[in-house]
């Protein structure tokens, strides 16, 4: 029984993360402007999403990715946790050279994101299907206004 509840909790976390991501990131922002806002996601959720999203963006011919992470002012541990892990993921897991990643500072001088040069000679620009945000963080594809499950407008997890 405890295992089943743990699995259900994890599924709800993925569903909530997908909801937060989709609220902050339109298809136009992601695929049209190459901007991804990861605010509100836990580090593991952001990493999972990047691992699926970056190869898809490269395949679609997106040359520059702007990743908004925030500067960590609201982290419980007092400092950026998301930005350093996003940079590690880009470099170590996705093979983006550090020389192609630049810090982006806000008007007060705090680093709140990364600009990533994805483009290269070996990029493949086919795959002209209609852009659709990835299901990386577990939310099933659905149309605007459709409930995930449960009561109208509310998923089984309350999302």
N, C-alpha and C positions, 0 to 999 in steps of 0.2 A: 504494500500500500504506500509506503514512504517513497519508494522508487517511482511509482506512478505519479505521485504528487510532485516530486522533484522534476520529472519529465514535463509535467503540465506547467510548472513554474517557468522552466526554461523556454518552453514554447511561448508562453505569455510575454516573457522578456524580449524574445525575438520579434514577436508581433508588435509590441510597444515600440521597439527600436525602429522597425520598418515604418510605423505610423509617424514617428518623430521625423525620420529622414524624409519621407514623402511630403510632410507638411512644410519642410524647410527647403525642399529642392524640387523645382518643377523640371519636367523633361527639357524645356527650353533652356533653363539655367545650366543643366548638366550637359546636354548634348549640343546646344546652340552656343553657349558661352563658355563651356568648359569649367564651370564653377560648381564645387561641391561643398556644402556647409555641413560639418560634422558636429556642430554644437548639439548638446543634449544626448549624445550617444556615449555609451561606456567605451573604453579603449578597445576591448575585445570586439565589440559590435562594429566600431569604425574600421578596425583591421579587416574583419570578415567582409565588410562591404567593399573596401578598397581592393581586396584580392580578386573580387569578381568584376568590379567596375572598371578598373584601369585597363585590363586587357581589352575589354569591350570598347572603351573609348579609343584606344589605339587602333583597333580594327576599323572603327568608323572614321578614322582620319583626324581625330581631335589632336592638335599639335601641342596645345598648352592646357594644363590643368591647374586651376586655382583652388586650393584646398583651404577652407576656412576652419580653423581649429579653436580659435580663441587663445588668449594668452595665459589662461590658467588662474585668473583672479578668483574664480568661484570654486576652484577645486578644494575639497576638504583637506587635502594634504598640503595646501599652500604652494602651488606652483603648477606649471604646465605638465600634464601627464599625457595628454592626447598628442600634442605636436611632436614631441620626441619619438613617440612610438610610431606615428604616421611616417615620419622621416625614415626610421629604421625599416619599416615595412616596405616603403618605396625602394630603398637601397638593397636590402638583404633578400626580401622575398620576391620583389618585382623586377629587380635588376636595373633600376634607374641609377645611373652614376651620380654621385654627390655633386659633381660639377653641373648637373642639369637641374638642381634643386636650389631655389633661392628663397630666403626668408622674406616675408611681407610684414611690414610694420604698420601699426595704426598711427594716427596723427600724434599720439603721445609718445611714440617710440617703442611701444611694446610689440613683440613679434606675435602675430595672431593668425598666421597662416603661411602657406608655402605656395610658390609658383613653380610648377614642374614642367620642364620641356619634355613632352612625350614623343614628338615628331622625330622621324629618322628615315633614312633611305630604305630601310627594310620594312617599313610600315605597310600594311595591307589595307587599302581603303574600300574594299568591297564589303558587301553586307548591307545593302541599302534598305533593309526592312525598316519599318516605322520605329523610331526610337521608343524604347520602353524601359523604364527604370528597372534595374536588376532586382531579383527576388533574394538577394544575398542575405538579408537579415530576417527572412522567413515569412514575409507577408505574401499571401497568394495574390496573383494578379486579379484585379477586379476593377470595375468601372467606378467613376466618381459617384459618391453618395451611397454605394452599396455597403451593407454591413458585412463584417467578416463572418460572424456566426452569432447565434443567440437572439436577443431582443432586437427590434428594429433600431438600427443605428448604433448598436452596441455589440461588440464581439464577446465571445465567451470569456475573454480576459478583461472585459470592461473597456476595450479600445474601440 
